[in-house]
Amino acid sequence: MATVTPAPAEAGSAGYLTVFRTPEFPAVFAAHLMSVLGLVVAEISLSVLVYRLTGSPLMSALTFALGFLPYALGGTLLAGVADRRPARRVLVTCDLLCAACAAAMVLPATPVAALLVLRCAMAFVAPLFQGTRNASLPDILGSGDAYVLGRSLLRMVAQSAQLIGFGLGGLLLTVLAPRAAIALTAAGFLGSALLLRLGTRARPARTAVRTSPLAGMRAVLGRRRLRALTLLFWLPPVFLVVPEALLAAYADGIGAGTAVLGLMMCAMPVGTLAGELWAGSALSARTRSRIVAPLAAAGLLPFLLYAGRPGVPLALLALLLAGLAHAYTLGLDQWYVDAVPDELRGRAMTLLSTGLMTLQGAGMALAGIAAEFFPVHVVVTGSGVLGTAVVMVLLAELRSAVRQEERLRDETARAAK
């Protein structure tokens, strides 16, 4: 399959702008923005709608929780589709399915049970869409620095949507009924499908080989280097979400009000956005690669500040620093795309996003369980200690895997002579 490989983007503020000069990327970016904002608006609108229909806080909360299990199932069962079907066709089909689900939610006759089923259906196809889109980025941008910057932009859009989208959804619900707000979600998915259909080039599937979901997972995770890289994406967020999951309890424990709680909830996402923007705009590709290990190793250490049960300023600092350290993800993106064979890229990217989403949910749940037995500041401190140890083990495993590959290449080269 032919791959478009643009010239690498130079470090500096022009780097992100260079990505937009690639003909297909503006359509991908705009489609991502529309679908992400639409999904966030749908989540808050649907939770309000279900609450109004049932009067049950549990049922309302369930609309959020239902995103996790279908996401995990969809990512596991559908991962192979990302490689066996043309990327554009998969992306457009997923968008149209989500648009149809959102449109069905708008109908006044749709009962609560059907609303929850439709929410599950949207979550089921979400990992396939994300994995296919991420796997198609190297085809559009090349597998070098432009890919890293493009992936960073899409990730920052998703982060920003969490900060802006819920506020936007709340404002919309002051002037629109929940079903009318969900109608905007359907329009967003339709717009995304149209942009991807008309703004991106048709490319053939990467492979015609059909494998079972278990065989697909083995093909990705059975490679030592790729397994270590995947775990470096998956496991640190398990510990990173702990203070966020317990923020309400911690803020209450130190006597902080709801306004301060809102500020604390924004600290880590703001730090993450700032770290990514700095790494993408100010650092060269070589420097981004060099900072992966030290930043990953130190990224959870700010949580040790919680050992002294700090007040608001130090707690904010810890959250902000942990977010800033996430800048190592750009270099890790490059390592990952370099390690994934082309024929496995769709499966690998789908499994990557599936595991990331699922394990973050597991991390939040485990944090809540731990906080039933230990003080919140002890749980957060423990997550920093344990998480740092896990990251150090993974970095050591990755170094060992890379050395093993280098030895095998050297032996193969000598044998060829």
PLY file of the C-alpha trace (Angstrom):
ply
format ascii 1.0
element vertex 417
property float x
property float y
property float z
element edge 416
property int vertex1
property int vertex2
end_header
0.00 0.00 0.00
1.35 3.39 -0.93
1.98 5.71 1.99
2.12 9.46 1.84
5.23 10.59 3.71
5.47 14.36 4.06
8.66 16.09 5.01
9.19 15.96 8.78
7.89 18.94 10.70
10.58 21.03 12.32
10.48 21.72 16.03
9.11 25.09 16.96
5.76 26.78 16.81
5.50 26.10 13.09
5.51 22.33 13.76
1.80 22.05 14.51
0.97 24.41 11.63
2.96 22.21 9.25
0.66 19.28 10.00
-2.31 21.26 8.70
-0.56 21.73 5.36
-1.03 18.02 4.68
-4.18 17.98 2.51
-6.18 15.36 4.40
-5.38 16.32 7.99
-7.68 19.38 8.30
-10.66 17.15 7.50
-9.53 14.56 10.05
-9.02 17.25 12.69
-12.38 18.94 12.07
-14.19 15.59 12.08
-12.53 14.66 15.37
-13.52 17.98 16.93
-17.15 17.61 15.84
-17.54 14.03 17.03
-15.78 14.55 20.38
-17.78 17.64 21.29
-20.95 15.94 20.13
-20.25 12.90 22.30
-19.55 14.99 25.40
-22.76 16.96 24.88
-24.62 13.67 24.41
-23.27 12.26 27.68
-24.43 15.17 29.82
-27.73 15.56 27.93
-28.50 11.86 28.16
-27.77 11.74 31.88
-30.15 14.67 32.44
-32.80 13.09 30.20
-32.63 9.73 32.00
-32.84 11.45 35.38
-35.90 13.43 34.31
-37.59 10.30 33.01
-36.81 8.08 36.01
-36.07 10.42 38.92
-33.25 8.02 39.82
-29.67 9.27 40.44
-28.46 5.68 39.96
-29.97 5.43 36.48
-28.53 8.82 35.58
-25.04 7.79 36.71
-25.44 4.52 34.80
-25.48 6.42 31.50
-21.84 7.36 32.17
-20.78 3.99 33.55
-22.23 2.12 30.56
-19.43 3.50 28.42
-16.79 1.23 29.96
-17.90 -2.39 29.46
-19.15 -2.01 25.85
-15.95 -0.08 25.07
-13.82 -2.96 26.31
-15.89 -5.55 24.45
-15.95 -3.55 21.24
-12.21 -2.94 21.28
-11.50 -6.63 21.86
-13.98 -8.10 19.39
-13.68 -5.53 16.59
-9.92 -4.83 16.62
-9.25 -7.01 13.57
-11.75 -5.02 11.48
-9.39 -2.02 11.60
-6.89 -3.93 9.44
-9.26 -6.06 7.32
-11.41 -3.20 6.02
-10.46 0.06 4.26
-9.93 2.74 6.91
-12.18 5.40 5.39
-15.07 2.96 5.07
-14.71 1.89 8.72
-14.56 5.48 9.97
-17.56 6.68 7.98
-19.61 3.61 8.95
-18.86 4.12 12.67
-19.86 7.78 12.43
-23.12 6.92 10.66
-23.95 4.26 13.24
-23.37 6.76 16.07
-25.47 9.36 14.25
-28.30 6.84 13.88
-28.11 5.96 17.60
-28.20 9.63 18.58
-31.12 10.27 16.23
-33.03 7.37 17.80
-32.45 8.90 21.24
-34.15 12.09 20.07
-37.45 10.33 19.35
-39.96 11.05 22.15
-41.19 7.45 22.12
-37.75 5.98 22.90
-37.96 4.40 26.40
-35.20 4.55 29.01
-34.09 0.96 28.39
-33.64 1.72 24.69
-31.70 4.90 25.52
-29.22 2.85 27.56
-28.91 0.23 24.80
-28.20 2.98 22.25
-25.57 4.43 24.59
-23.95 0.99 24.76
-23.97 0.69 20.96
-22.13 4.01 20.60
-19.54 2.92 23.16
-19.17 -0.47 21.42
-17.98 1.03 18.12
-15.96 3.88 19.67
-12.68 1.92 20.12
-12.84 0.66 16.53
-13.25 4.23 15.30
-10.39 5.54 17.45
-8.05 2.68 16.60
-8.76 2.93 12.87
-8.27 6.70 12.87
-5.00 6.47 14.81
-3.78 3.68 12.52
-4.61 5.76 9.43
-2.66 8.81 10.63
0.73 7.41 9.48
-0.80 6.84 6.03
-1.81 10.50 5.92
1.10 12.17 7.74
3.88 9.62 7.44
5.27 7.76 10.45
7.73 10.46 11.53
7.44 13.73 13.42
4.31 14.87 11.59
2.48 11.78 12.86
3.50 12.53 16.44
2.32 16.15 16.19
-0.95 15.15 14.50
-1.70 12.54 17.16
-0.83 15.11 19.84
-3.32 17.58 18.36
-6.11 15.01 18.36
-5.30 14.05 21.94
-5.35 17.71 23.03
-8.76 18.14 21.39
-10.07 15.21 23.45
-8.57 16.68 26.64
-10.02 20.12 25.89
-13.42 18.60 25.21
-13.52 17.35 28.79
-12.90 20.91 30.03
-15.11 22.75 27.52
-17.66 20.17 26.43
-19.39 19.65 29.77
-19.64 23.41 30.28
-20.98 23.80 26.75
-23.46 21.00 27.36
-24.63 22.65 30.56
-25.19 25.94 28.75
-27.07 24.24 25.93
-29.40 22.60 28.41
-30.41 26.03 29.72
-31.93 26.86 26.32
-32.63 23.42 24.81
-34.43 20.30 25.98
-32.12 17.27 26.43
-33.44 15.55 23.31
-32.82 18.69 21.24
-29.24 18.84 22.53
-28.75 15.18 21.58
-29.98 16.09 18.08
-26.88 18.29 17.79
-24.81 15.19 18.56
-26.42 13.36 15.65
-25.65 16.33 13.40
-22.04 16.32 14.64
-21.54 12.66 13.76
-23.12 13.21 10.33
-20.80 16.15 9.74
-17.82 14.05 10.79
-18.83 11.26 8.40
-19.18 13.77 5.54
-15.77 15.34 6.22
-14.03 11.96 6.35
-15.79 10.71 3.22
-15.02 13.78 1.12
-11.81 14.99 2.76
-9.73 11.81 2.96
-8.43 9.44 0.31
-9.62 5.87 -0.11
-6.93 3.32 0.81
-7.05 -0.46 0.67
-7.18 -2.67 3.74
-3.83 -3.57 5.32
-4.47 -7.31 5.34
-7.05 -9.81 4.11
-6.18 -12.34 6.82
-9.04 -13.00 9.26
-7.99 -13.82 12.83
-9.89 -14.40 16.04
-9.87 -11.61 18.65
-7.62 -13.74 20.89
-5.18 -14.40 18.04
-5.15 -10.68 17.26
-4.26 -9.86 20.86
-1.52 -12.49 20.82
-0.11 -11.05 17.59
0.25 -7.63 19.26
1.09 -8.53 22.85
3.19 -11.57 21.91
5.99 -9.27 20.70
8.15 -8.38 23.67
9.03 -4.81 22.68
5.49 -4.00 21.58
4.07 -5.50 24.78
6.35 -3.34 26.95
5.39 -0.20 24.99
1.68 -1.04 25.24
1.96 -1.47 29.00
3.78 1.87 29.23
0.67 3.45 27.70
-1.77 1.42 29.78
-0.45 1.22 33.33
0.72 4.74 34.36
-2.81 6.17 33.85
-4.16 3.56 36.29
-2.25 5.40 39.01
-2.57 8.86 37.43
-6.36 8.89 37.80
-6.29 8.10 41.54
-6.19 11.69 42.87
-8.80 12.81 40.33
-11.11 9.97 41.33
-10.81 10.97 44.99
-10.78 14.76 44.61
-14.28 15.28 45.96
-13.49 13.31 49.11
-10.10 14.99 49.54
-11.49 18.51 49.05
-14.19 17.80 51.60
-11.61 16.47 54.04
-9.53 19.66 53.93
-12.58 21.91 54.03
-12.37 23.17 50.43
-15.57 24.41 48.78
-17.07 23.42 45.48
-15.37 26.30 43.63
-11.97 25.08 44.81
-12.94 21.53 43.88
-13.68 22.68 40.32
-10.28 24.38 40.17
-8.54 21.23 41.40
-10.36 19.10 38.84
-9.00 21.34 36.07
-5.39 21.28 37.30
-4.24 17.99 35.81
-5.98 18.38 32.41
-4.52 21.90 32.10
-1.07 20.57 32.98
-1.43 17.78 30.45
-2.41 20.21 27.68
0.44 22.57 28.56
2.97 19.71 28.64
1.90 18.35 25.27
1.88 21.80 23.69
5.37 22.53 25.04
6.81 19.21 23.87
5.20 19.48 20.45
6.06 23.12 19.77
9.41 23.67 21.53
11.24 20.32 21.33
12.77 18.44 18.46
11.82 14.83 17.75
15.17 13.65 19.15
14.66 15.57 22.40
11.12 14.25 22.78
12.50 10.75 22.49
15.19 11.44 25.09
12.76 12.73 27.72
10.43 9.71 27.60
12.23 7.63 30.24
13.00 10.40 32.77
9.57 12.02 32.57
7.74 8.68 32.70
9.82 7.66 35.73
9.20 10.97 37.52
5.62 11.57 36.38
3.92 10.11 39.46
6.40 11.40 42.04
4.44 14.67 42.60
1.81 12.53 44.36
4.30 12.08 47.21
3.38 15.64 48.22
0.11 14.17 49.46
2.00 12.35 52.23
1.73 15.46 54.40
-2.01 15.89 53.64
-1.35 19.20 51.88
-3.68 22.14 51.54
-5.04 23.45 48.26
-1.85 25.13 46.90
0.39 22.06 47.23
-2.35 19.70 46.05
-2.85 21.88 42.96
0.90 21.89 42.36
1.07 18.09 42.56
-1.76 17.69 40.05
-0.32 20.28 37.69
3.17 18.73 37.75
1.77 15.24 37.13
-0.11 16.62 34.11
2.97 18.42 32.77
5.04 15.24 32.97
2.62 13.61 30.54
4.62 15.37 27.80
6.59 12.13 27.48
3.63 10.66 25.54
4.74 12.34 22.30
8.06 10.50 22.29
6.29 7.29 23.30
3.93 7.70 20.33
6.95 7.68 18.01
8.44 4.61 19.67
5.11 2.81 19.33
4.46 3.52 15.66
8.06 2.53 14.87
7.58 -0.81 16.64
4.21 -1.81 15.11
4.28 -3.73 11.80
2.03 -2.17 9.17
-0.22 -5.22 8.95
-0.93 -5.06 12.72
-1.29 -1.29 13.06
-5.09 -1.19 13.16
-5.37 -3.96 15.75
-2.56 -2.50 17.83
-4.05 1.00 17.89
-7.54 -0.31 18.69
-6.27 -2.46 21.54
-4.16 0.45 22.77
-7.13 2.79 23.11
-9.33 0.00 24.51
-6.89 -0.91 27.26
-6.25 2.73 28.10
-9.96 3.50 28.55
-10.73 0.28 30.42
-7.79 0.44 32.81
-8.47 4.08 33.67
-11.95 3.03 34.73
-10.44 0.18 36.75
-8.00 2.62 38.37
-10.85 4.86 39.49
-12.74 1.90 40.93
-9.68 0.58 42.78
-8.98 4.06 44.17
-12.49 4.19 45.57
-12.15 0.75 47.15
-8.79 1.64 48.71
-10.22 4.87 50.12
-12.79 2.81 52.04
-9.96 1.39 54.13
-7.28 4.10 54.14
-7.25 7.92 54.29
-7.41 9.58 50.89
-3.99 11.22 51.17
-2.45 7.82 51.97
-4.10 6.23 48.91
-2.83 9.00 46.61
0.68 8.79 48.08
0.65 5.02 47.70
-0.39 5.34 44.07
2.64 7.54 43.46
5.02 5.05 45.05
3.54 1.92 43.49
3.04 3.56 40.10
6.65 4.76 39.98
7.88 1.24 40.76
5.70 -0.19 37.97
7.01 2.36 35.46
10.63 1.60 36.39
10.04 -2.12 35.82
8.44 -1.43 32.43
11.29 0.84 31.33
13.80 -1.85 32.30
11.81 -4.45 30.36
11.68 -2.16 27.32
15.45 -1.60 27.39
16.00 -5.35 27.63
13.62 -6.02 24.73
15.34 -3.43 22.52
18.77 -4.93 23.30
17.44 -8.39 22.46
16.18 -7.17 19.09
19.53 -5.51 18.39
21.41 -8.74 19.21
19.12 -10.74 16.92
19.67 -8.24 14.09
23.42 -8.42 14.55
23.37 -12.21 14.56
21.19 -12.27 11.44
23.53 -9.82 9.69
26.59 -11.92 10.57
24.87 -15.10 9.41
23.97 -13.45 6.10
27.63 -12.68 5.45
0 1
1 2
2 3
3 4
4 5
5 6
6 7
7 8
8 9
9 10
10 11
11 12
12 13
13 14
14 15
15 16
16 17
17 18
18 19
19 20
20 21
21 22
22 23
23 24
24 25
25 26
26 27
27 28
28 29
29 30
30 31
31 32
32 33
33 34
34 35
35 36
36 37
37 38
38 39
39 40
40 41
41 42
42 43
43 44
44 45
45 46
46 47
47 48
48 49
49 50
50 51
51 52
52 53
53 54
54 55
55 56
56 57
57 58
58 59
59 60
60 61
61 62
62 63
63 64
64 65
65 66
66 67
67 68
68 69
69 70
70 71
71 72
72 73
73 74
74 75
75 76
76 77
77 78
78 79
79 80
80 81
81 82
82 83
83 84
84 85
85 86
86 87
87 88
88 89
89 90
90 91
91 92
92 93
93 94
94 95
95 96
96 97
97 98
98 99
99 100
100 101
101 102
102 103
103 104
104 105
105 106
106 107
107 108
108 109
109 110
110 111
111 112
112 113
113 114
114 115
115 116
116 117
117 118
118 119
119 120
120 121
121 122
122 123
123 124
124 125
125 126
126 127
127 128
128 129
129 130
130 131
131 132
132 133
133 134
134 135
135 136
136 137
137 138
138 139
139 140
140 141
141 142
142 143
143 144
144 145
145 146
146 147
147 148
148 149
149 150
150 151
151 152
152 153
153 154
154 155
155 156
156 157
157 158
158 159
159 160
160 161
161 162
162 163
163 164
164 165
165 166
166 167
167 168
168 169
169 170
170 171
171 172
172 173
173 174
174 175
175 176
176 177
177 178
178 179
179 180
180 181
181 182
182 183
183 184
184 185
185 186
186 187
187 188
188 189
189 190
190 191
191 192
192 193
193 194
194 195
195 196
196 197
197 198
198 199
199 200
200 201
201 202
202 203
203 204
204 205
205 206
206 207
207 208
208 209
209 210
210 211
211 212
212 213
213 214
214 215
215 216
216 217
217 218
218 219
219 220
220 221
221 222
222 223
223 224
224 225
225 226
226 227
227 228
228 229
229 230
230 231
231 232
232 233
233 234
234 235
235 236
236 237
237 238
238 239
239 240
240 241
241 242
242 243
243 244
244 245
245 246
246 247
247 248
248 249
249 250
250 251
251 252
252 253
253 254
254 255
255 256
256 257
257 258
258 259
259 260
260 261
261 262
262 263
263 264
264 265
265 266
266 267
267 268
268 269
269 270
270 271
271 272
272 273
273 274
274 275
275 276
276 277
277 278
278 279
279 280
280 281
281 282
282 283
283 284
284 285
285 286
286 287
287 288
288 289
289 290
290 291
291 292
292 293
293 294
294 295
295 296
296 297
297 298
298 299
299 300
300 301
301 302
302 303
303 304
304 305
305 306
306 307
307 308
308 309
309 310
310 311
311 312
312 313
313 314
314 315
315 316
316 317
317 318
318 319
319 320
320 321
321 322
322 323
323 324
324 325
325 326
326 327
327 328
328 329
329 330
330 331
331 332
332 333
333 334
334 335
335 336
336 337
337 338
338 339
339 340
340 341
341 342
342 343
343 344
344 345
345 346
346 347
347 348
348 349
349 350
350 351
351 352
352 353
353 354
354 355
355 356
356 357
357 358
358 359
359 360
360 361
361 362
362 363
363 364
364 365
365 366
366 367
367 368
368 369
369 370
370 371
371 372
372 373
373 374
374 375
375 376
376 377
377 378
378 379
379 380
380 381
381 382
382 383
383 384
384 385
385 386
386 387
387 388
388 389
389 390
390 391
391 392
392 393
393 394
394 395
395 396
396 397
397 398
398 399
399 400
400 401
401 402
402 403
403 404
404 405
405 406
406 407
407 408
408 409
409 410
410 411
411 412
412 413
413 414
414 415
415 416
